[in-house]
């Protein structure tokens, strides 16, 4: 049994922050641009790009580029607009990642590295949490369904959910450390999205909006939002390149299946099918002993 079945039961880790970024605009000096959501993984440059999607030139020369490098929009094979570095004799690490995200051959190599990171992190999380359990404890269907407490809204928490949440947190710490070195500014953890299947429109749901809706008792407005565990992106979380979701079955040996939604707007569809439809990017579930599964 995998944890975090209901999108409204999935806690936010507080990774999104509002950033007031100083960007120099022409000869008029710098302007404080506010109101755009950047993640803790963003570089100053990638955050600037988010804030100035149609005026990328204002981001030239700030943190994340080598001297002389300029950034412009380009169109990837899938039709998405992305940001790439051009005109620099030597590209910085951040600029190299931007190019890798848009070059099909290079991205396939990166995807293999990302898969390895995910596999290592779920294995580490499984082992770390299992070591905390009593050595005599045998997890079976009855014990996994046993209620061990309630959540902030008073809903029952089963042992399966408790273990799943603990393993997710361990995996997130591992992923954040590894991806922070491998692709800084190009990943998000537990980012919530609002997706309209009819129009194909995808938009971010900020932590502030989510918390406000919860405080006001308007949780129903979050129904239908989706929240993958890890999203790999171009530097803009709306330009998704790959999606991963962790699965930690409570009973050893149980298959790491996708959750199937029981209510509209995704009734009878699996998480994986919805993620694939929404993000148009490689989508995988990752489980201990099973690795990365893309089918």
C-alpha positions as CSV (number, residue, x, y, z in Angstrom):
1,X,0.0,0.0,0.0
2,X,1.5,3.3,-1.0
3,X,1.3,6.4,1.1
4,X,-0.1,9.8,0.0
5,X,-3.1,8.5,-2.0
6,X,-5.3,11.6,-1.6
7,X,-3.8,14.8,-3.1
8,X,-5.2,16.8,-0.2
9,X,-3.4,14.6,2.3
10,X,0.0,15.2,0.8
11,X,1.9,17.7,3.0
12,X,3.8,20.6,1.5
13,X,7.4,20.7,2.5
14,X,7.7,24.5,2.4
15,X,10.1,24.6,-0.5
16,X,8.5,27.4,-2.4
17,X,9.4,30.9,-1.4
18,X,8.7,34.3,-2.7
19,X,11.8,36.0,-3.9
20,X,12.4,39.7,-4.5
21,X,15.0,39.7,-7.3
22,X,17.1,42.7,-8.3
23,X,17.5,42.8,-12.1
24,X,19.2,45.5,-14.0
25,X,17.0,46.9,-16.8
26,X,19.0,48.9,-19.4
27,X,20.6,52.1,-18.2
28,X,17.8,52.8,-15.7
29,X,19.4,50.6,-13.1
30,X,17.8,47.8,-11.1
31,X,14.2,47.1,-10.4
32,X,12.8,45.0,-7.5
33,X,10.5,42.5,-9.2
34,X,8.1,40.7,-6.8
35,X,5.2,38.3,-7.0
36,X,6.7,35.4,-8.9
37,X,7.2,32.0,-7.2
38,X,10.7,30.6,-7.3
39,X,11.8,27.4,-5.6
40,X,14.7,26.9,-3.2
41,X,16.5,25.1,-5.9
42,X,16.5,28.1,-8.3
43,X,19.7,30.0,-9.1
44,X,19.4,33.8,-9.3
45,X,19.4,33.5,-13.1
46,X,16.7,30.8,-13.4
47,X,14.5,32.8,-11.0
48,X,15.1,35.9,-13.2
49,X,14.0,34.0,-16.3
50,X,10.8,33.0,-14.6
51,X,10.1,36.6,-13.7
52,X,11.0,37.9,-17.2
53,X,9.8,35.2,-19.7
54,X,9.5,37.7,-22.6
55,X,12.5,39.8,-21.7
56,X,15.3,37.3,-21.1
57,X,17.9,39.9,-21.9
58,X,17.5,41.5,-18.5
59,X,18.9,38.3,-17.0
60,X,22.1,38.4,-18.9
61,X,25.2,38.5,-16.7
62,X,23.7,37.8,-13.4
63,X,24.5,34.7,-11.2
64,X,24.6,31.4,-13.1
65,X,26.4,32.6,-16.2
66,X,29.9,33.1,-17.2
67,X,31.0,36.6,-18.3
68,X,29.9,37.2,-21.9
69,X,27.1,34.5,-21.9
70,X,23.7,35.6,-23.0
71,X,20.4,33.7,-22.7
72,X,17.6,33.6,-25.2
73,X,14.4,31.5,-25.7
74,X,14.5,28.6,-28.0
75,X,12.0,25.9,-29.1
76,X,12.7,22.3,-28.1
77,X,11.6,19.3,-30.2
78,X,8.4,18.9,-28.2
79,X,7.4,22.5,-29.0
80,X,8.0,23.9,-25.6
81,X,9.9,27.2,-25.3
82,X,13.0,26.8,-23.2
83,X,16.0,28.9,-22.3
84,X,19.5,28.1,-23.6
85,X,22.9,29.8,-23.3
86,X,24.6,31.1,-26.4
87,X,27.6,33.3,-27.3
88,X,29.8,32.3,-24.4
89,X,33.3,31.0,-24.8
90,X,32.9,28.9,-21.7
91,X,29.5,28.0,-20.3
92,X,28.9,27.8,-16.5
93,X,27.6,24.6,-14.9
94,X,24.1,26.1,-14.8
95,X,24.2,27.1,-18.5
96,X,25.4,23.6,-19.4
97,X,22.4,22.1,-17.6
98,X,20.1,24.4,-19.6
99,X,21.6,23.1,-22.9
100,X,21.4,19.5,-21.7
101,X,17.7,19.9,-21.0
102,X,17.0,20.8,-24.6
103,X,19.3,18.5,-26.5
104,X,17.6,15.1,-27.0
105,X,20.8,13.0,-26.9
106,X,22.3,14.8,-23.9
107,X,19.0,14.6,-22.0
108,X,18.8,10.8,-22.5
109,X,22.2,10.6,-20.7
110,X,21.0,12.9,-18.0
111,X,17.8,10.9,-17.6
112,X,19.9,7.8,-16.9
113,X,21.7,9.7,-14.1
114,X,18.4,11.0,-12.7
115,X,17.0,7.4,-12.7
116,X,20.1,6.3,-10.7
117,X,19.6,9.1,-8.2
118,X,16.0,8.2,-7.6
119,X,16.8,4.5,-7.2
120,X,19.5,5.2,-4.7
121,X,17.4,7.6,-2.7
122,X,14.3,5.3,-2.4
123,X,16.6,2.4,-1.4
124,X,18.3,4.6,1.3
125,X,14.9,5.8,2.6
126,X,13.6,2.2,2.8
127,X,16.6,1.0,4.7
128,X,16.8,4.0,7.0
129,X,13.1,3.9,8.1
130,X,13.0,0.1,8.4
131,X,16.0,0.1,10.7
132,X,13.9,2.2,13.2
133,X,11.2,-0.5,13.3
134,X,11.2,-3.2,16.0
135,X,13.0,-6.3,14.7
136,X,10.1,-8.5,15.6
137,X,7.5,-6.5,13.7
138,X,6.1,-8.3,10.7
139,X,4.1,-6.1,8.3
140,X,1.0,-7.8,6.9
141,X,-2.4,-6.6,5.6
142,X,-3.9,-6.3,9.1
143,X,-0.9,-4.4,10.6
144,X,-0.6,-2.1,7.6
145,X,-4.2,-1.0,7.9
146,X,-4.0,-0.4,11.7
147,X,-4.7,3.2,12.6
148,X,-1.9,4.8,14.5
149,X,-3.2,8.4,14.8
150,X,-4.9,11.2,13.0
151,X,-3.7,13.9,10.7
152,X,-4.2,17.7,11.1
153,X,-7.7,17.4,9.8
154,X,-8.6,14.6,12.1
155,X,-8.5,11.9,9.4
156,X,-7.2,8.5,10.4
157,X,-3.5,7.7,9.7
158,X,-2.7,4.0,9.1
159,X,0.7,2.4,9.7
160,X,1.1,2.1,6.0
161,X,0.6,5.9,5.6
162,X,2.9,6.6,8.5
163,X,5.7,4.5,7.1
164,X,5.2,5.8,3.6
165,X,5.4,9.4,4.8
166,X,8.5,8.8,6.8
167,X,10.2,7.1,3.8
168,X,9.1,9.9,1.5
169,X,10.8,12.5,3.8
170,X,14.0,10.5,3.8
171,X,13.9,10.2,0.0
172,X,13.3,13.9,-0.4
173,X,16.3,14.8,1.7
174,X,18.5,12.5,-0.4
175,X,17.1,13.8,-3.7
176,X,17.5,17.4,-2.7
177,X,21.1,16.9,-1.8
178,X,22.0,15.0,-5.0
179,X,20.0,17.1,-7.5
180,X,21.2,20.2,-5.8
181,X,24.7,19.3,-7.1
182,X,23.6,17.6,-10.4
183,X,21.0,20.0,-11.8
184,X,20.6,23.0,-9.4
185,X,17.6,25.2,-10.3
186,X,16.0,22.5,-12.5
187,X,13.9,20.4,-10.2
188,X,11.0,20.8,-7.8
189,X,9.9,18.6,-4.9
190,X,6.2,18.3,-4.3
191,X,5.2,21.1,-6.5
192,X,1.4,21.3,-6.8
193,X,-0.2,22.0,-10.2
194,X,-3.7,22.8,-11.3
195,X,-4.5,21.0,-14.6
196,X,-7.5,21.5,-16.9
197,X,-8.0,18.4,-19.0
198,X,-10.3,20.1,-21.4
199,X,-8.0,23.0,-22.3
200,X,-4.7,21.3,-21.5
201,X,-3.8,24.4,-19.3
202,X,-1.3,23.8,-16.5
203,X,-0.6,26.3,-13.8
204,X,1.3,26.4,-10.5
205,X,-0.4,26.4,-7.2
206,X,1.7,28.3,-4.7
207,X,2.3,27.3,-1.1
208,X,0.7,30.6,-0.1
209,X,-2.5,29.9,-2.1
210,X,-2.7,26.4,-0.8
211,X,-2.3,27.5,2.8
212,X,-4.9,30.2,2.4
213,X,-7.5,27.9,0.9
214,X,-6.9,25.5,3.8
215,X,-7.3,28.2,6.4
216,X,-10.5,29.4,4.8
217,X,-12.0,25.9,4.7
218,X,-11.9,25.9,0.9
219,X,-10.0,22.7,0.5
220,X,-12.5,21.5,-2.2
221,X,-10.8,24.1,-4.5
222,X,-7.7,21.9,-4.4
223,X,-9.5,18.8,-5.6
224,X,-8.2,17.8,-9.0
225,X,-4.8,19.4,-8.4
226,X,-1.8,17.1,-8.9
227,X,1.4,16.9,-6.9
228,X,4.2,14.6,-8.2
229,X,7.1,13.9,-5.8
230,X,9.8,15.1,-8.2
231,X,9.6,17.3,-11.3
232,X,12.6,17.9,-13.5
233,X,12.2,21.1,-15.5
234,X,14.0,23.6,-17.8
235,X,14.3,26.1,-14.9
236,X,10.6,26.9,-15.1
237,X,8.4,24.4,-13.3
238,X,5.8,24.7,-16.1
239,X,8.3,23.4,-18.7
240,X,8.5,19.9,-17.4
241,X,11.1,17.4,-18.7
242,X,10.5,14.4,-16.4
243,X,8.3,13.3,-13.5
244,X,9.0,10.8,-10.7
245,X,6.7,9.5,-8.0
246,X,7.9,7.4,-5.1
247,X,6.1,4.2,-4.1
248,X,6.7,2.5,-0.7
249,X,4.4,-0.6,-0.4
250,X,3.8,-1.4,3.2
251,X,3.8,-5.2,2.7
252,X,7.2,-6.4,1.5
253,X,7.0,-7.7,-2.1
254,X,3.7,-5.9,-3.0
255,X,3.7,-4.3,-6.4
256,X,4.3,-0.5,-6.5
257,X,1.1,0.4,-8.3
258,X,-0.1,3.8,-9.4
259,X,-3.0,5.2,-7.4
260,X,-6.3,5.1,-9.3
261,X,-8.5,8.1,-8.7
262,X,-12.0,7.4,-7.4
263,X,-13.5,10.8,-8.0
264,X,-13.8,13.3,-10.9
265,X,-12.1,14.9,-12.7
266,X,-9.7,11.9,-13.0
267,X,-12.1,9.1,-12.0
268,X,-10.8,5.6,-13.0
269,X,-7.6,7.1,-14.3
270,X,-4.2,6.3,-12.7
271,X,-1.8,8.9,-11.4
272,X,0.7,7.9,-14.1
273,X,-1.9,8.4,-16.9
274,X,-2.8,11.9,-15.5
275,X,0.8,12.9,-15.1
276,X,1.7,11.9,-18.6
277,X,-1.3,13.7,-20.0
278,X,-0.6,16.9,-18.0
279,X,3.1,17.2,-18.3
280,X,3.8,15.5,-21.7
281,X,7.1,14.2,-20.3
282,X,8.6,10.8,-19.3
283,X,6.8,9.7,-16.1
284,X,7.9,7.0,-13.7
285,X,7.2,5.5,-10.4
286,X,10.2,4.5,-8.3
287,X,10.1,1.7,-5.6
288,X,12.7,-0.1,-3.4
289,X,13.8,-3.3,-5.1
290,X,12.0,-2.4,-8.3
291,X,13.9,0.7,-9.4
292,X,12.4,3.1,-12.0
293,X,9.3,1.8,-13.7
294,X,8.1,3.5,-16.9
295,X,5.1,1.4,-18.0
